[in-house]
């Protein structure tokens, strides 16, 4: 076990730990808009295969979901954006599926993280922000989601 510890941040505070070999934490943030419509924003993490692009990962994940999730279908087309202050490359895709007969809608922003010696030493880690709702998205929900992805700043290496 490494003797080098860092402060691992969670919403409720932080704790000291050596860097994990793999971090697959899932954050589920639950909200209500001003009209009391419930929605969630999920933050998930994954890794690309060696030499795999975000688009290739998304295609493989789409095929997997089409085969395993009732009523799964892509809505619209994939869009590529640069998001946040660091202008990170992001692939955005929308989908819908059925959960116990109810339509669930999602918008995913799949972001390739910059290389970092602690959390992305192999330069293959991805973070995914997902807007999730059981109804059409409201303007408030969309704006909140856009604000989140456009304010995301990854941990960076400080020089000096």
Secondary structure, DSSP 8 states (H G I E B T S, - for coil): --S-EEEEEETTEEEEEE--S-----EEEEEE-TT--EEEEEEEEEE--TT--HHHHHHHHHHHHHHHSTT-EEEEEEEEEEETTTTEEEEEEEEEEEETTEEEEEEEEEEE---BTTTBTTS-EEEEEEEEESS---HHHHHHHHHHHHH---------
